[in-house]
Amino acid sequence: MSAFTILFAFGVISFAIRSKLALKFSSLAALVAAGYLTLNAYPLPLNGFSLTAGVALFEVVLFIVLGAAVLNEDENVSVTQTIFIGAASVALLESATLLNFVISFEALSIVSFVLVANIKNATEASGAVKMFIAGSIATAFIVLGAAFYLFEGHPLNAPLQNVAAFGSVGLWMALTGLFYKLTIVPAHSWAADSYAQIKPSHAALLSGAAKTVAALAVFKTFSPFLLQNLELNAPILIGLSILTMTLGNFLALFSKKVSKILAYSSIAHAGYMLLAFVAVKSGYASTGLLYVAIAYVFTQSALFTLLGNLRKDASELTLEDLKGLGSKDKVTALIFTVQLFSLAGVPLLAGFISKAVLVYAVVDADLPIVALLTLLNSALSVAYYAWIVKHVYFDDATLAYDLKGLKAAPLLAQLVLLGGTIYFGVFAFGVFDVVL
């Protein structure tokens, strides 16, 4: 929690910093300090929080991604909110009790609401309202589920314990709310609109950083419960996972707006992440989820921020607008393509190894049919990623939209994110050596 202290304290101080340049430099310094304390294991002795090697690794990755977000941002208020997202994420990732988990999860949700409340037009307002409504519904389920768990006689200020029927109902209520936030089918439709309508740099933080943090924290907290009732829980989780990845991929396949395609892709990846819950009895499940989270936070953050950098006004980019990007801006087109290939699972990129480990975990859990369906879904997703690349490189440039090139700071941010995608695609040992 030492990283939380650094980030939260700086977030408060940052309100007094007026210069954009000074705010960015000091924000980067705070993130570096938080990363140093995390790597060198300087935890604060607070009850109900713990720092494992896997969580420490992801926190460092998260700080790198947030640093790229800071470099990319053009508004002071968004930089400050990015730091607060980092602080709330650390608290959630290190939560070791149900009480701390619920409080930290809601803190991250509130910071996310504040982030998207920085509204510039009607489209962003629509996306923010949908996200707020979805978040409120999810919170109701989470709190009600925690109350059921408490009423069965279990303490909230301790790790999850073995539960009877009443407690199981409560924990599944809580998971329903959490899956709502994670965009698991059937509670996915809000994300398809919200991620596509809010400011792209904000969508990068929410669909990339916040989503992966939540997925890891939910797995870390609820895996003992899922293991306790695996015969009952596994079929439910399998159905939700397959439905989510399949529906997300099919909807992306028929979308024309790039942000909408990425939003549906995000829903599909929530289904992939749920495979770790399906294969919870496998020793590779947590490693697979950690790897997917690392790969996904780099790629999703890069792609959404690129969309924000490319567009010149509040309008949404379509596939037609991307025509000829490869000839107009070779660097941007290359970065965009590599990150898409990582999402698709092309070898030597982080997305490939992460999906491979997850599929192996599913096979190790004696679920070969689920593994086959996952591979088929991954193959399906290649179609719409390739379709985007086709517009970028193989179609004549359109005159309808004048795409902007990247400025120095956003370009540096993209190179940082690209470096993460390539590094974790080549060097896997760092992830395999740790546990959540």
ChimeraX attribute file (.defattr): number of C-alpha atoms within 10 A of each C-alpha:
attribute: neighborCount
match mode: 1-to-1
recipient: residues
	/A:1	24
	/A:2	21
	/A:3	27
	/A:4	23
	/A:5	15
	/A:6	17
	/A:7	26
	/A:8	20
	/A:9	15
	/A:10	20
	/A:11	22
	/A:12	12
	/A:13	12
	/A:14	21
	/A:15	12
	/A:16	9
	/A:17	14
	/A:18	10
	/A:19	9
	/A:20	15
	/A:21	12
	/A:22	12
	/A:23	21
	/A:24	22
	/A:25	14
	/A:26	15
	/A:27	24
	/A:28	20
	/A:29	14
	/A:30	22
	/A:31	26
	/A:32	17
	/A:33	17
	/A:34	25
	/A:35	22
	/A:36	14
	/A:37	18
	/A:38	23
	/A:39	14
	/A:40	9
	/A:41	16
	/A:42	14
	/A:43	15
	/A:44	14
	/A:45	10
	/A:46	9
	/A:47	12
	/A:48	16
	/A:49	19
	/A:50	17
	/A:51	20
	/A:52	13
	/A:53	16
	/A:54	20
	/A:55	23
	/A:56	23
	/A:57	20
	/A:58	23
	/A:59	25
	/A:60	19
	/A:61	21
	/A:62	26
	/A:63	23
	/A:64	21
	/A:65	29
	/A:66	25
	/A:67	25
	/A:68	25
	/A:69	26
	/A:70	27
	/A:71	22
	/A:72	25
	/A:73	21
	/A:74	15
	/A:75	10
	/A:76	19
	/A:77	15
	/A:78	19
	/A:79	25
	/A:80	24
	/A:81	20
	/A:82	24
	/A:83	30
	/A:84	24
	/A:85	26
	/A:86	28
	/A:87	28
	/A:88	25
	/A:89	25
	/A:90	30
	/A:91	25
	/A:92	26
	/A:93	29
	/A:94	24
	/A:95	26
	/A:96	22
	/A:97	19
	/A:98	20
	/A:99	17
	/A:100	21
	/A:101	25
	/A:102	19
	/A:103	16
	/A:104	22
	/A:105	25
	/A:106	17
	/A:107	19
	/A:108	25
	/A:109	23
	/A:110	15
	/A:111	19
	/A:112	25
	/A:113	17
	/A:114	14
	/A:115	25
	/A:116	24
	/A:117	16
	/A:118	16
	/A:119	15
	/A:120	12
	/A:121	12
	/A:122	12
	/A:123	18
	/A:124	21
	/A:125	19
	/A:126	15
	/A:127	23
	/A:128	27
	/A:129	17
	/A:130	18
	/A:131	22
	/A:132	20
	/A:133	12
	/A:134	21
	/A:135	21
	/A:136	15
	/A:137	13
	/A:138	22
	/A:139	22
	/A:140	13
	/A:141	21
	/A:142	23
	/A:143	17
	/A:144	16
	/A:145	24
	/A:146	23
	/A:147	18
	/A:148	19
	/A:149	28
	/A:150	15
	/A:151	13
	/A:152	15
	/A:153	10
	/A:154	18
	/A:155	16
	/A:156	18
	/A:157	14
	/A:158	14
	/A:159	18
	/A:160	19
	/A:161	14
	/A:162	11
	/A:163	18
	/A:164	10
	/A:165	10
	/A:166	14
	/A:167	22
	/A:168	19
	/A:169	16
	/A:170	24
	/A:171	25
	/A:172	21
	/A:173	23
	/A:174	26
	/A:175	19
	/A:176	19
	/A:177	24
	/A:178	21
	/A:179	23
	/A:180	23
	/A:181	25
	/A:182	28
	/A:183	26
	/A:184	26
	/A:185	23
	/A:186	12
	/A:187	18
	/A:188	24
	/A:189	18
	/A:190	20
	/A:191	26
	/A:192	23
	/A:193	20
	/A:194	26
	/A:195	27
	/A:196	23
	/A:197	25
	/A:198	29
	/A:199	26
	/A:200	23
	/A:201	23
	/A:202	24
	/A:203	28
	/A:204	28
	/A:205	24
	/A:206	24
	/A:207	25
	/A:208	26
	/A:209	26
	/A:210	24
	/A:211	21
	/A:212	27
	/A:213	27
	/A:214	23
	/A:215	23
	/A:216	23
	/A:217	24
	/A:218	20
	/A:219	21
	/A:220	17
	/A:221	19
	/A:222	18
	/A:223	19
	/A:224	17
	/A:225	18
	/A:226	23
	/A:227	17
	/A:228	13
	/A:229	13
	/A:230	18
	/A:231	10
	/A:232	11
	/A:233	16
	/A:234	17
	/A:235	12
	/A:236	12
	/A:237	20
	/A:238	19
	/A:239	14
	/A:240	21
	/A:241	26
	/A:242	22
	/A:243	17
	/A:244	25
	/A:245	28
	/A:246	25
	/A:247	20
	/A:248	30
	/A:249	26
	/A:250	17
	/A:251	17
	/A:252	27
	/A:253	19
	/A:254	11
	/A:255	16
	/A:256	14
	/A:257	17
	/A:258	21
	/A:259	27
	/A:260	24
	/A:261	25
	/A:262	24
	/A:263	28
	/A:264	29
	/A:265	27
	/A:266	28
	/A:267	30
	/A:268	31
	/A:269	27
	/A:270	26
	/A:271	28
	/A:272	27
	/A:273	29
	/A:274	27
	/A:275	27
	/A:276	30
	/A:277	26
	/A:278	29
	/A:279	30
	/A:280	22
	/A:281	20
	/A:282	18
	/A:283	13
	/A:284	22
	/A:285	27
	/A:286	27
	/A:287	23
	/A:288	28
	/A:289	27
	/A:290	30
	/A:291	29
	/A:292	27
	/A:293	26
	/A:294	28
	/A:295	32
	/A:296	27
	/A:297	28
	/A:298	32
	/A:299	28
	/A:300	27
	/A:301	27
	/A:302	28
	/A:303	27
	/A:304	27
	/A:305	24
	/A:306	25
	/A:307	19
	/A:308	22
	/A:309	22
	/A:310	19
	/A:311	18
	/A:312	15
	/A:313	9
	/A:314	15
	/A:315	9
	/A:316	18
	/A:317	21
	/A:318	17
	/A:319	18
	/A:320	20
	/A:321	22
	/A:322	26
	/A:323	24
	/A:324	22
	/A:325	28
	/A:326	23
	/A:327	15
	/A:328	18
	/A:329	15
	/A:330	15
	/A:331	15
	/A:332	19
	/A:333	19
	/A:334	16
	/A:335	20
	/A:336	24
	/A:337	20
	/A:338	19
	/A:339	28
	/A:340	24
	/A:341	22
	/A:342	27
	/A:343	29
	/A:344	23
	/A:345	23
	/A:346	17
	/A:347	14
	/A:348	17
	/A:349	25
	/A:350	30
	/A:351	29
	/A:352	21
	/A:353	24
	/A:354	28
	/A:355	26
	/A:356	18
	/A:357	22
	/A:358	28
	/A:359	27
	/A:360	20
	/A:361	27
	/A:362	28
	/A:363	17
	/A:364	17
	/A:365	18
	/A:366	14
	/A:367	16
	/A:368	14
	/A:369	11
	/A:370	20
	/A:371	22
	/A:372	14
	/A:373	15
	/A:374	23
	/A:375	15
	/A:376	12
	/A:377	20
	/A:378	21
	/A:379	14
	/A:380	16
	/A:381	23
	/A:382	19
	/A:383	15
	/A:384	21
	/A:385	22
	/A:386	15
	/A:387	12
	/A:388	23
	/A:389	24
	/A:390	16
	/A:391	19
	/A:392	27
	/A:393	20
	/A:394	14
	/A:395	16
	/A:396	15
	/A:397	20
	/A:398	14
	/A:399	11
	/A:400	8
	/A:401	15
	/A:402	15
	/A:403	20
	/A:404	15
	/A:405	19
	/A:406	17
	/A:407	10
	/A:408	11
	/A:409	15
	/A:410	21
	/A:411	20
	/A:412	15
	/A:413	24
	/A:414	28
	/A:415	15
	/A:416	17
	/A:417	28
	/A:418	20
	/A:419	13
	/A:420	21
	/A:421	26
	/A:422	19
	/A:423	15
	/A:424	23
	/A:425	22
	/A:426	13
	/A:427	14
	/A:428	14
	/A:429	9
	/A:430	11
	/A:431	19
	/A:432	16
	/A:433	10
	/A:434	16
	/A:435	16
	/A:436	19
